[in-house]
Amino acid sequence: MIQRAAQHKLTQLGDTFKAIAVIGPRQSGKTTLVKVTFPEKPYLSLENPDTRNFALEDPRGFLQNLPNGAILDEVQRTPLLFSYLQEILDNSNQKGLFILTGSNNFLLQESISQSLAGRVGYLNLLPFSVKELLSENLLPETDEEVMLNGFYPPIYDQRISSLDWVPNYIKTYIERDVRQIKNVSDLLIFEKFMSVLAGRTSQELNLTSISNEVGVDLKTVQSWIGILESSFIIYLLKPHFQNYNKTIVKRPKVYFYDTGLVCSFLRISTISQLENHPLKGAIFETMVVIEMVKKYTNQGINPPLFYWRDKTGHEIDLIIDKGNLLTPIEIKSSKTINSDFFKNLKYWNHLSKMNKAVLIYSGIQEQNRSDGTLITNWKNISNLDF
């Protein structure tokens, strides 16, 4: 097993809360992590029809068989359990009694908020980070190969080609889960929607434009976006509303949680195709933004990440907002440093009266400039102090 960066936080939560919810996309390694972290706990998957039927038909009897708690996998499939879990947790002083996992944030959050609010510690587990792959010498050599493969665990720990694994993941999990949440009658239209959305990764989310291109109404697009967000397929990066007397853009930007999915939806199957693809820069930005997200989620922190753009075209790809400290970040897929890369950073720093900035790119040269700008390779994100 590859050591997960989130394990330390998960152990800490287990010592603090009576129940812990580990949430993330399917196949991100949730089950493996909780089994390793809590080896003494019995494991039950609510995906198993017999187990699920027992839990649904006799929730009290189901839980009575687990006096010392358990790992309940894909627990959002059995919402009736949560009311009974509340009684058990309220009558126990044991920490880390139940470990709940789920791949749909909306359904799990809804059930927890109704019955277990204040009793559960949360951890979001995403696919492997760069740091985790580097620790086992599993990270591919080129940036293009990393983007093409993506970061899902089976591609690395089971040595499965991403060209075989990702399309099957889309068919097996994404489309099935979408149908569980909302009856999608025409999968061909939904597949077109996913491809259109993939072509807009790292761009502003323009629902009207997507609706027109896909040929479905605006409410349907909004519904599908919500499903993909709650299922950890897409990440919506909110705009930073500090306007500095400028009119700013207020729509979120959309990113896929995994670049392997983007490449598959865009039918990019070779390194040469990716190298020459017009969206290579957008896919690289997607990879960097999500790597930043993992940096925080692995510590159990809600990512303090935003972007900023004014109506005159000035844009900051990422802003880390830590209250009184704002750090602007520019992301470039280039391996060489160009003076144009710093224009927006300088513009924003002038407006905000800040003197700190970061350029993340694919080159290997590291620089700390006198104006407070740090230049670093994207693989060093986990080691950066912000």
C-alpha positions as CSV (number, residue, x, y, z in Angstrom):
1,M,0.0,0.0,0.0
2,I,1.2,3.5,-0.8
3,Q,1.3,5.6,2.3
4,R,-1.5,8.2,2.2
5,A,-0.8,11.7,3.4
6,A,-4.2,11.9,4.9
7,Q,-3.7,9.0,7.3
8,H,-2.3,11.2,10.1
9,K,-5.3,13.4,10.0
10,L,-7.7,10.4,9.9
11,T,-6.0,9.0,13.0
12,Q,-6.4,12.3,14.8
13,L,-10.1,12.5,13.9
14,G,-10.5,9.0,15.2
15,D,-9.2,10.1,18.6
16,T,-11.5,13.1,18.6
17,F,-14.9,12.2,17.2
18,K,-17.2,9.3,17.9
19,A,-17.7,8.8,14.1
20,I,-15.7,9.8,11.1
21,A,-16.9,10.3,7.6
22,V,-14.3,9.7,4.8
23,I,-15.7,11.1,1.6
24,G,-14.2,11.2,-1.9
25,P,-14.6,9.9,-5.4
26,R,-15.0,6.2,-6.1
27,Q,-11.7,4.3,-6.3
28,S,-9.8,7.1,-4.6
29,G,-8.6,4.6,-1.9
30,K,-11.1,5.3,0.9
31,T,-11.7,1.7,1.8
32,T,-8.0,0.8,1.8
33,L,-7.1,3.8,4.0
34,V,-9.8,3.2,6.6
35,K,-9.0,-0.6,6.8
36,V,-5.3,0.2,7.4
37,T,-6.0,2.9,9.9
38,F,-8.6,1.0,11.9
39,P,-7.6,-2.7,11.4
40,E,-9.6,-3.8,14.4
41,K,-12.9,-2.6,13.0
42,P,-15.2,-5.1,11.1
43,Y,-15.8,-4.0,7.6
44,L,-19.2,-4.0,5.9
45,S,-20.0,-2.7,2.4
46,L,-23.4,-1.3,1.9
47,E,-22.9,-1.9,-1.8
48,N,-23.4,-5.6,-1.1
49,P,-27.2,-6.3,-1.6
50,D,-27.5,-8.7,1.3
51,T,-25.8,-6.4,3.7
52,R,-27.7,-3.4,2.4
53,N,-31.1,-5.2,2.7
54,F,-30.3,-6.2,6.3
55,A,-29.5,-2.6,7.2
56,L,-32.6,-1.2,5.5
57,E,-35.1,-3.9,6.7
58,D,-33.8,-4.1,10.3
59,P,-31.4,-1.2,11.1
60,R,-31.6,-1.7,14.8
61,G,-30.7,-5.4,14.5
62,F,-28.0,-4.6,12.0
63,L,-26.2,-2.2,14.4
64,Q,-26.7,-4.4,17.4
65,N,-24.4,-6.9,15.7
66,L,-21.7,-4.2,15.9
67,P,-21.2,-3.4,19.6
68,N,-17.7,-2.1,19.0
69,G,-18.5,-0.2,16.0
70,A,-17.4,-0.8,12.4
71,I,-16.4,0.5,9.0
72,L,-19.5,1.1,7.0
73,D,-18.6,1.6,3.3
74,E,-20.8,3.6,0.9
75,V,-23.2,4.3,3.8
76,Q,-25.2,6.9,1.9
77,R,-26.9,3.9,0.3
78,T,-28.7,3.3,3.6
79,P,-30.0,6.6,4.9
80,L,-32.3,4.9,7.5
81,L,-29.2,3.9,9.5
82,F,-28.3,7.4,10.5
83,S,-31.2,7.9,13.0
84,Y,-30.2,4.7,14.8
85,L,-26.5,5.6,14.7
86,Q,-27.4,8.9,16.5
87,E,-28.8,7.0,19.4
88,I,-25.8,4.7,19.6
89,L,-23.3,7.6,19.4
90,D,-25.2,9.6,22.0
91,N,-25.1,6.7,24.5
92,S,-21.4,6.0,24.0
93,N,-18.2,7.7,25.1
94,Q,-16.0,5.7,22.7
95,K,-14.0,7.7,20.1
96,G,-13.8,6.5,16.5
97,L,-16.7,4.1,17.0
98,F,-18.0,4.1,13.5
99,I,-16.1,5.0,10.3
100,L,-18.4,6.0,7.5
101,T,-17.3,6.2,3.9
102,G,-19.2,7.5,0.9
103,S,-18.6,8.6,-2.7
104,N,-21.5,11.0,-2.9
105,N,-21.0,14.1,-0.8
106,F,-24.5,15.4,-1.2
107,L,-26.3,12.3,-0.1
108,L,-23.9,11.6,2.8
109,Q,-24.0,15.2,4.0
110,E,-27.7,15.3,3.8
111,S,-28.1,12.2,6.0
112,I,-25.5,13.4,8.5
113,S,-26.9,16.9,8.8
114,Q,-30.3,15.4,9.6
115,S,-29.2,13.0,12.3
116,L,-25.5,13.2,13.2
117,A,-24.7,16.9,13.0
118,G,-21.9,17.8,15.5
119,R,-21.0,14.1,16.1
120,V,-18.9,13.4,13.0
121,G,-15.4,14.5,11.9
122,Y,-14.9,14.8,8.1
123,L,-12.0,13.9,5.8
124,N,-12.1,14.3,2.0
125,L,-9.8,11.7,0.3
126,L,-8.9,12.4,-3.3
127,P,-6.8,10.3,-5.6
128,F,-3.0,10.1,-5.1
129,S,-1.0,13.3,-4.8
130,V,2.3,13.9,-6.4
131,K,4.1,13.6,-3.1
132,E,2.5,10.2,-2.5
133,L,3.6,8.9,-5.9
134,L,7.1,10.4,-5.6
135,S,7.5,8.6,-2.2
136,E,7.1,5.2,-4.0
137,N,9.0,6.3,-7.2
138,L,5.7,5.8,-9.2
139,L,5.4,9.3,-10.7
140,P,5.8,9.2,-14.5
141,E,8.8,11.0,-15.9
142,T,7.1,13.6,-18.1
143,D,4.4,16.0,-17.2
144,E,2.4,14.9,-20.3
145,E,2.4,11.3,-19.1
146,V,1.3,12.3,-15.6
147,M,-1.6,14.3,-17.1
148,L,-2.6,11.5,-19.4
149,N,-2.5,8.9,-16.6
150,G,-4.2,10.9,-13.9
151,F,-3.9,10.0,-10.3
152,Y,-6.4,7.2,-9.5
153,P,-4.8,4.5,-7.3
154,P,-5.7,1.4,-9.5
155,I,-3.6,2.8,-12.3
156,Y,-0.5,2.7,-10.1
157,D,-0.9,0.1,-7.4
158,Q,-2.5,-2.4,-9.9
159,R,-0.4,-1.3,-12.8
160,I,-3.4,-0.9,-15.1
161,S,-3.1,1.2,-18.2
162,S,-5.0,4.5,-17.9
163,L,-6.3,4.0,-21.5
164,D,-8.0,0.8,-20.3
165,W,-9.0,1.9,-16.8
166,V,-10.4,5.4,-17.2
167,P,-13.0,4.6,-19.9
168,N,-14.3,1.7,-17.8
169,Y,-14.3,4.0,-14.7
170,I,-16.5,6.4,-16.6
171,K,-18.9,3.7,-17.6
172,T,-18.9,1.7,-14.4
173,Y,-19.1,4.5,-11.8
174,I,-19.8,7.9,-13.2
175,E,-22.8,7.0,-15.4
176,R,-24.1,4.5,-12.9
177,D,-23.9,6.9,-10.0
178,V,-25.6,9.7,-12.0
179,R,-28.5,7.4,-12.7
180,Q,-28.8,6.5,-9.0
181,I,-29.1,10.2,-8.1
182,K,-31.1,11.4,-11.1
183,N,-32.8,9.5,-13.9
184,V,-30.8,10.4,-17.0
185,S,-32.8,8.9,-19.8
186,D,-30.4,9.6,-22.6
187,L,-26.8,8.7,-21.8
188,L,-25.6,9.9,-25.2
189,I,-26.6,13.4,-24.3
190,F,-25.0,13.1,-20.9
191,E,-21.8,11.8,-22.5
192,K,-21.8,14.9,-24.8
193,F,-22.4,17.1,-21.8
194,M,-19.3,15.6,-20.0
195,S,-17.2,16.0,-23.1
196,V,-18.3,19.6,-23.5
197,L,-17.5,20.3,-19.8
198,A,-14.1,18.6,-20.2
199,G,-13.3,21.0,-23.0
200,R,-13.9,23.9,-20.6
201,T,-11.8,22.7,-17.7
202,S,-10.0,25.7,-16.1
203,Q,-12.5,28.1,-17.6
204,E,-15.4,30.1,-16.2
205,L,-18.5,28.0,-15.8
206,N,-21.0,29.5,-18.4
207,L,-24.1,27.4,-17.9
208,T,-26.0,29.1,-20.7
209,S,-23.3,28.4,-23.2
210,I,-23.1,24.7,-22.1
211,S,-26.9,24.4,-22.3
212,N,-26.9,25.7,-25.9
213,E,-24.1,23.5,-27.0
214,V,-25.4,20.3,-25.5
215,G,-29.0,21.0,-26.4
216,V,-30.6,20.6,-22.9
217,D,-32.3,23.2,-20.8
218,L,-30.5,25.3,-18.2
219,K,-32.1,23.5,-15.2
220,T,-30.8,20.2,-16.4
221,V,-27.3,21.5,-16.8
222,Q,-27.4,23.0,-13.3
223,S,-28.6,19.7,-12.0
224,W,-25.9,17.7,-13.7
225,I,-23.2,20.1,-12.5
226,G,-24.5,19.6,-9.0
227,I,-24.3,15.8,-9.3
228,L,-20.7,15.9,-10.7
229,E,-19.6,18.3,-8.0
230,S,-21.1,16.2,-5.1
231,S,-19.6,13.0,-6.7
232,F,-16.1,14.6,-6.7
233,I,-15.8,14.6,-10.5
234,I,-15.6,18.4,-10.9
235,Y,-14.3,21.1,-8.6
236,L,-15.7,24.6,-8.7
237,L,-13.2,27.3,-7.8
238,K,-14.9,30.4,-6.5
239,P,-13.9,33.9,-7.4
240,H,-12.3,36.1,-4.9
241,F,-14.6,39.0,-4.2
242,Q,-12.0,41.6,-3.1
243,N,-12.6,44.0,-6.0
244,Y,-10.0,46.8,-5.4
245,N,-12.4,49.2,-7.0
246,K,-12.6,47.1,-10.1
247,T,-15.6,45.2,-11.6
248,I,-14.8,41.5,-11.2
249,V,-16.1,38.3,-12.6
250,K,-18.4,36.4,-10.2
251,R,-18.8,33.0,-11.9
252,P,-16.8,30.0,-10.6
253,K,-14.2,28.2,-12.7
254,V,-14.7,24.5,-13.3
255,Y,-11.9,21.9,-13.0
256,F,-12.0,18.2,-13.2
257,Y,-10.6,16.4,-10.1
258,D,-8.5,14.2,-12.4
259,T,-6.7,15.0,-15.7
260,G,-7.0,11.4,-16.8
261,L,-10.7,11.9,-17.0
262,V,-10.3,15.1,-19.0
263,C,-8.0,13.4,-21.5
264,S,-10.4,10.5,-21.9
265,F,-13.4,12.7,-22.5
266,L,-11.4,14.7,-25.0
267,R,-10.2,11.5,-26.7
268,I,-6.5,12.3,-26.0
269,S,-4.8,8.9,-25.9
270,T,-1.1,9.6,-26.6
271,I,1.6,11.9,-25.3
272,S,2.1,13.5,-28.7
273,Q,-1.6,14.3,-29.0
274,L,-1.5,16.0,-25.6
275,E,1.7,17.9,-26.4
276,N,0.0,19.4,-29.5
277,H,-3.5,19.8,-28.0
278,P,-4.8,23.4,-27.7
279,L,-6.1,22.6,-24.2
280,K,-2.7,21.4,-22.9
281,G,-2.3,24.5,-20.9
282,A,-5.8,24.2,-19.4
283,I,-5.2,20.5,-18.5
284,F,-1.9,21.5,-16.9
285,E,-3.6,24.2,-14.9
286,T,-6.2,21.7,-13.8
287,M,-3.6,19.3,-12.5
288,V,-1.9,22.1,-10.5
289,V,-5.1,23.5,-9.0
290,I,-6.2,20.0,-7.9
291,E,-2.8,19.3,-6.5
292,M,-3.2,22.5,-4.4
293,V,-6.7,21.2,-3.3
294,K,-5.1,17.9,-2.2
295,K,-2.4,19.8,-0.2
296,Y,-5.2,21.1,2.0
297,T,-7.8,18.2,2.0
298,N,-5.1,15.8,3.1
299,Q,-4.7,17.9,6.2
300,G,-8.4,18.1,6.8
301,I,-8.5,21.7,5.8
302,N,-11.1,23.3,3.6
303,P,-9.0,24.7,0.7
304,P,-8.7,28.5,1.0
305,L,-8.4,28.7,-2.8
306,F,-10.0,31.3,-5.1
307,Y,-9.3,32.9,-8.5
308,W,-9.6,36.6,-9.5
309,R,-10.4,38.2,-12.8
310,D,-11.6,41.7,-13.6
311,K,-13.6,42.7,-16.7
312,T,-10.5,44.2,-18.3
313,G,-8.9,40.7,-18.7
314,H,-6.5,40.7,-15.7
315,E,-6.5,37.3,-14.0
316,I,-4.9,35.6,-11.1
317,D,-5.1,31.8,-11.6
318,L,-5.1,31.1,-7.8
319,I,-5.3,33.2,-4.7
320,I,-4.6,31.6,-1.3
321,D,-6.7,33.5,1.2
322,K,-5.6,33.1,4.8
323,G,-7.4,36.1,6.2
324,N,-4.7,38.8,6.5
325,L,-2.4,37.1,4.0
326,L,-3.3,36.7,0.4
327,T,-0.9,34.8,-2.0
328,P,-1.5,35.2,-5.8
329,I,-0.3,32.3,-8.0
330,E,0.2,32.2,-11.7
331,I,0.2,28.8,-13.4
332,K,2.1,28.1,-16.7
333,S,2.7,24.9,-18.5
334,S,5.9,26.3,-20.1
335,K,9.3,24.9,-19.1
336,T,10.9,28.3,-19.6
337,I,10.4,31.6,-17.7
338,N,8.9,34.5,-19.7
339,S,8.6,38.1,-18.4
340,D,5.0,38.1,-19.6
341,F,4.2,35.5,-16.9
342,F,4.6,38.2,-14.2
343,K,2.3,40.9,-15.6
344,N,-0.9,39.9,-13.9
345,L,1.0,39.2,-10.6
346,K,2.5,42.6,-10.6
347,Y,-0.8,44.2,-11.5
348,W,-2.6,42.5,-8.7
349,N,0.1,43.2,-6.2
350,H,0.0,46.8,-7.1
351,L,-3.8,46.9,-6.4
352,S,-3.6,44.9,-3.2
353,K,-0.4,46.4,-1.8
354,M,1.0,42.9,-1.4
355,N,4.6,41.9,-2.0
356,K,4.3,38.1,-2.3
357,A,3.6,36.0,-5.4
358,V,4.2,32.5,-6.8
359,L,4.8,31.3,-10.3
360,I,4.2,27.6,-10.7
361,Y,5.5,26.1,-14.0
362,S,6.9,22.9,-15.5
363,G,10.5,24.0,-15.6
364,I,13.2,23.0,-13.2
365,Q,14.7,26.3,-12.3
366,E,13.9,27.5,-8.8
367,Q,14.1,31.2,-8.0
368,N,13.4,33.6,-5.1
369,R,13.2,37.0,-6.6
370,S,13.9,40.3,-4.7
371,D,10.3,41.5,-5.3
372,G,8.9,38.6,-3.2
373,T,8.1,36.3,-6.2
374,L,8.8,32.6,-5.8
375,I,9.3,30.5,-9.0
376,T,9.0,26.8,-8.6
377,N,8.1,23.5,-10.3
378,W,4.6,22.2,-9.8
379,K,5.9,19.0,-8.3
380,N,7.0,21.0,-5.2
381,I,3.6,22.2,-4.3
382,S,3.3,19.9,-1.2
383,N,6.5,21.3,0.2
384,L,5.5,25.0,-0.1
385,D,4.6,26.8,3.1
386,F,1.3,28.6,2.5
